[in-house]
Amino acid sequence: MPSKKALVRRPGPRLAEGLVTHREREKVDAELAAEQWEAYVAALHGHGWETFEVEPADDCPDSVFVEDTVVMYRNVALITRPGAESRREETAGVEEAVAALGCSVNWIWEPGTLDGGDVLKVGDTIYVGRGGRTNAAGVQQLRAVLEPLGARVVAVPVSRVLHLKSAVTALPDGTVIGHIPHVDRPALFPRFLAVPEEPGAHVVLLGGSTLLMSASAPKTAELLTDLGFEVVPVDISEFEKLEGCVTCLSVRLRGLYA
C-alpha cells in the first residue's frame, strides 16, 4: 500500500521578512507562527501522515512554504525554479530530501520559472497557473516532464492572487473550490463550487472525506461539513499574513511506497 508522507520545513528566524505581493504587510508574530506550525504538523500526524523535515533554510524568509519548491507526480519530484529570485536557494534542501525518499528527480531550468503553489492536481489532470511567479517556459517544461507519465496539463490564468492554489483547490471528488473574487475563470474547471471566504478556498486532503483547512473560514467549514466532509481546522493566521495557506506548508507524497 502507498504510504502517506509529507515534507515540511520549520519556519526560520527571518519569517517576518517574507515576500508580500497582493496584500498589505502586517506584523508577523514569529513565536506564534512557530506554535501554529507545530499544531499544523500535529494535525498531519493525527491523520496518519508521516512527516519529513527538510533541512532549515534560515537565510530564506519564505522557506516554510515548502510546497513552492517541488511538484510531485507519482514518484517523480520536479524541483522548481521559483519566480522570486530570493527563493531559489530554498530548492537545494528539498531536492536532497526527495532524493533520500527514493523519488526520481527532475528540474525546471532557466528561463523557466515555476512555483509549486501554481500547480493543482485533480486526478491525472494538472492545472498550472500562469501568472506572476510561473512563466510560459515553466509551463512548457512542466508539460514536457509530466505528460509522458500520463498527466494532462492545463494552463490557466492567474492575476488576482499570488498562486493558482491561493485561489482554488479541489475536494476528494475532484470538485474545484474557490472564492469567486479571486478566480480568473471558474468556467475552466468542469465542476466548480464557490465558497464564501478567501481562506475557505484552500483544503488539504488528509484521506477519505477528511479535509484540513484554515480556522479563519468558519462559514466554508460549515458548508463543507453540510456536504458530508469532516473538517479539521488549524489556525495559520501568521502565515496568512504572508499570503500563505494550508497547502503551502507541506508537500504531500501519496504515490510512494513504504
C-alpha positions as CSV (number, residue, x, y, z in Angstrom):
1,M,0.0,0.0,0.0
2,P,1.2,3.5,-0.7
3,S,2.2,5.4,2.4
4,K,1.2,8.9,3.3
5,K,4.3,11.0,3.6
6,A,4.7,14.8,3.8
7,L,7.6,17.2,3.6
8,V,7.5,20.1,6.0
9,R,10.1,22.8,6.8
10,R,10.3,24.6,10.1
11,P,9.8,28.4,9.9
12,G,13.1,30.3,10.1
13,P,14.1,33.3,12.2
14,R,13.5,35.7,9.2
15,L,9.9,34.7,8.6
16,A,8.5,38.2,9.1
17,E,10.6,39.4,6.2
18,G,8.8,37.1,3.8
19,L,7.5,38.4,0.4
20,V,4.1,40.0,0.2
21,T,2.6,40.7,-3.2
22,H,-1.2,41.1,-3.1
23,R,-1.8,42.4,0.4
24,E,-0.6,45.0,2.8
25,R,2.3,43.9,5.1
26,E,1.3,43.1,8.6
27,K,3.5,42.4,11.7
28,V,4.1,38.7,12.0
29,D,4.5,37.1,15.4
30,A,7.3,34.6,14.9
31,E,6.7,32.8,18.2
32,L,3.1,32.3,17.5
33,A,3.9,31.2,13.9
34,A,6.2,28.5,15.4
35,E,3.4,27.3,17.6
36,Q,1.0,27.2,14.7
37,W,3.4,25.3,12.6
38,E,3.8,22.7,15.3
39,A,0.0,22.3,15.5
40,Y,-0.2,22.0,11.7
41,V,2.3,19.2,11.7
42,A,0.5,17.5,14.7
43,A,-2.7,17.6,12.6
44,L,-1.0,15.7,9.8
45,H,0.4,13.2,12.3
46,G,-3.1,12.8,13.8
47,H,-4.5,11.7,10.5
48,G,-1.9,9.1,9.6
49,W,0.7,11.2,7.8
50,E,4.4,10.6,8.4
51,T,6.3,13.9,8.1
52,F,9.9,14.5,7.0
53,E,11.6,17.8,7.9
54,V,13.6,19.4,5.2
55,E,16.8,21.0,6.5
56,P,16.1,24.5,7.7
57,A,17.0,27.4,5.4
58,D,17.3,30.2,7.9
59,D,18.5,32.8,5.4
60,C,15.4,32.3,3.3
61,P,12.4,34.0,4.9
62,D,9.8,32.2,2.8
63,S,11.3,28.7,3.2
64,V,8.5,27.4,5.4
65,F,6.3,27.5,2.3
66,V,7.9,24.3,1.1
67,E,5.2,23.5,-1.4
68,D,6.6,26.1,-3.8
69,T,9.9,24.3,-4.2
70,V,8.8,20.9,-5.7
71,V,5.9,19.4,-7.7
72,M,5.2,15.7,-7.0
73,Y,3.5,13.4,-9.5
74,R,3.6,9.7,-8.6
75,N,7.2,9.0,-7.7
76,V,8.6,12.0,-9.8
77,A,9.8,15.1,-8.0
78,L,10.1,18.1,-10.2
79,I,12.3,20.7,-8.5
80,T,11.0,24.1,-9.3
81,R,12.7,27.3,-10.2
82,P,10.8,29.9,-8.1
83,G,9.7,33.0,-9.8
84,A,11.0,35.2,-7.0
85,E,14.8,35.1,-7.2
86,S,15.2,35.4,-3.5
87,R,13.6,32.0,-3.1
88,R,15.8,29.9,-5.4
89,E,18.2,28.9,-2.7
90,E,15.3,27.0,-1.0
91,T,15.3,24.2,-3.5
92,A,18.6,22.5,-2.7
93,G,17.5,21.1,0.7
94,V,14.2,20.0,-0.8
95,E,16.0,18.2,-3.7
96,E,18.1,16.3,-1.1
97,A,15.0,15.3,0.9
98,V,13.0,13.9,-2.0
99,A,16.1,12.1,-3.4
100,A,16.5,10.4,0.1
101,L,12.9,9.3,-0.1
102,G,13.6,7.5,-3.4
103,C,12.0,9.9,-5.8
104,S,13.0,10.3,-9.4
105,V,14.3,13.9,-9.6
106,N,13.8,16.4,-12.5
107,W,14.3,20.2,-12.6
108,I,12.9,23.4,-14.1
109,W,15.7,25.2,-15.9
110,E,16.3,28.8,-16.9
111,P,14.5,30.7,-18.5
112,G,11.6,28.7,-16.9
113,T,10.1,29.8,-13.6
114,L,7.6,27.7,-11.7
115,D,6.2,27.8,-8.2
116,G,4.6,24.6,-6.8
117,G,1.8,26.7,-5.4
118,D,0.7,27.3,-9.0
119,V,0.1,23.5,-9.6
120,L,-3.2,21.9,-8.7
121,K,-3.6,18.1,-9.3
122,V,-7.0,16.7,-9.8
123,G,-6.6,13.0,-10.6
124,D,-4.3,12.9,-13.7
125,T,-5.3,16.5,-14.7
126,I,-2.7,19.0,-13.6
127,Y,-3.8,22.7,-13.7
128,V,-0.9,25.1,-13.7
129,G,-1.4,28.8,-13.0
130,R,0.3,31.1,-15.5
131,G,0.8,34.3,-13.5
132,G,3.3,36.4,-11.6
133,R,5.6,33.5,-10.4
134,T,5.2,30.9,-13.2
135,N,6.0,31.8,-16.8
136,A,5.3,30.2,-20.1
137,A,8.6,28.4,-20.3
138,G,7.9,26.9,-16.8
139,V,4.6,25.6,-18.0
140,Q,6.1,24.1,-21.1
141,Q,8.8,22.3,-19.1
142,L,6.2,21.0,-16.6
143,R,4.2,19.6,-19.5
144,A,7.3,18.0,-21.0
145,V,8.1,16.2,-17.8
146,L,4.7,15.1,-16.7
147,E,2.6,14.4,-19.9
148,P,4.8,11.4,-20.9
149,L,3.8,10.0,-17.4
150,G,0.1,10.1,-18.3
151,A,-0.8,13.6,-16.9
152,R,-2.9,16.1,-18.8
153,V,-1.5,19.6,-18.2
154,V,-4.0,22.5,-18.4
155,A,-2.7,26.1,-18.1
156,V,-5.0,28.6,-16.5
157,P,-4.6,32.4,-16.0
158,V,-3.8,33.7,-12.5
159,S,-3.9,37.5,-12.0
160,R,-5.8,38.2,-8.8
161,V,-3.8,36.2,-6.3
162,L,-0.2,35.1,-5.7
163,H,-0.6,31.5,-6.9
164,L,-3.3,29.3,-8.5
165,K,-3.7,27.5,-5.2
166,S,-4.2,30.8,-3.5
167,A,-7.5,30.9,-5.5
168,V,-8.6,27.3,-5.8
169,T,-8.0,23.8,-4.5
170,A,-10.0,20.5,-5.0
171,L,-12.2,18.3,-3.0
172,P,-11.7,14.5,-2.9
173,D,-14.3,14.0,-5.7
174,G,-12.5,16.4,-8.0
175,T,-14.7,19.4,-7.5
176,V,-12.7,22.6,-7.6
177,I,-13.5,25.1,-4.9
178,G,-12.7,28.8,-4.9
179,H,-13.6,32.2,-3.7
180,I,-15.1,33.9,-6.8
181,P,-13.4,37.3,-6.5
182,H,-10.0,35.6,-6.7
183,V,-10.7,33.2,-9.5
184,D,-9.9,34.4,-13.0
185,R,-12.1,31.9,-15.0
186,P,-14.1,29.5,-12.9
187,A,-15.6,28.0,-16.1
188,L,-12.3,26.4,-16.9
189,F,-13.0,23.8,-14.3
190,P,-15.5,21.1,-15.1
191,R,-17.0,21.1,-11.6
192,F,-16.7,24.3,-9.5
193,L,-18.1,25.2,-6.1
194,A,-17.9,28.8,-4.9
195,V,-17.1,29.2,-1.2
196,P,-17.9,32.3,0.9
197,E,-14.5,33.1,2.3
198,E,-11.0,33.5,0.8
199,P,-9.2,31.1,3.2
200,G,-12.0,28.6,2.6
201,A,-10.7,28.0,-0.9
202,H,-7.7,26.1,0.5
203,V,-8.0,22.5,1.6
204,V,-5.5,19.7,2.1
205,L,-6.9,16.2,1.5
206,L,-6.0,14.1,4.6
207,G,-7.6,10.9,3.3
208,G,-11.2,9.8,2.8
209,S,-13.6,12.6,3.3
210,T,-11.3,14.5,5.8
211,L,-10.1,18.0,4.9
212,L,-7.5,20.2,6.6
213,M,-8.4,23.9,6.3
214,S,-7.8,27.2,7.9
215,A,-9.7,28.1,11.1
216,S,-10.3,31.5,9.6
217,A,-13.0,30.2,7.3
218,P,-15.8,29.0,9.6
219,K,-18.6,29.6,7.0
220,T,-16.8,27.5,4.5
221,A,-16.2,24.8,7.1
222,E,-19.9,24.7,7.8
223,L,-20.7,24.4,4.1
224,L,-18.3,21.6,3.6
225,T,-19.5,19.8,6.8
226,D,-23.1,20.0,5.4
227,L,-21.8,18.3,2.2
228,G,-20.6,15.4,4.3
229,F,-16.9,16.2,4.8
230,E,-15.0,16.1,8.0
231,V,-13.2,19.4,8.5
232,V,-10.0,19.7,10.6
233,P,-9.4,23.4,11.3
234,V,-5.9,24.7,12.0
235,D,-5.0,28.3,13.0
236,I,-2.4,29.6,10.5
237,S,-3.1,33.3,10.9
238,E,0.6,34.3,10.9
239,F,1.3,32.5,7.7
240,E,-1.8,34.0,6.1
241,K,-0.3,37.5,6.7
242,L,2.4,36.4,4.2
243,E,-0.1,35.1,1.6
244,G,0.4,31.5,2.9
245,C,-2.3,28.9,3.2
246,V,-2.7,25.3,4.4
247,T,-1.4,23.8,1.2
248,C,1.8,25.9,1.2
249,L,3.1,24.4,4.4
250,S,3.6,20.8,3.3
251,V,4.2,18.7,0.2
252,R,2.1,15.6,0.2
253,L,3.7,12.5,-1.3
254,R,0.9,10.0,-2.0
255,G,2.5,7.9,-4.7
256,L,5.5,6.5,-2.8
257,Y,5.5,3.0,-1.3
258,A,6.6,2.2,2.2
